[in-house]
Amino acid sequence: MTTAGFDTRVSRRTTDNSVDIAGTLWPLYKLEALAIGLIVFVAILAITTSMQPAVLTAAAAAVVTWWVRRNYYSRS
């Protein structure tokens, strides 16, 4: 035998808290974090007209949203 018997089946478990994007399940908390990061980025950029505070604030908001929502969904 020239090949190892690897199991190539893919699990397609769907949960209530995931969204199918191009055949890949994305947890909802990731999409929420990206949306919040984008909104904060645009708002801070419009207020300060400087990229540095906009990027840093948006990254911080996205990380905080990511972890808070991840903990929320894992408990429910």
Summary of the structure (lengths in Angstrom):
residues: 76
radius of gyration: 18.4
end to end distance: 46.7
largest distance: 65.5
contacts: 161
relative contact order: 0.14
helix: 61%
strand: 11%
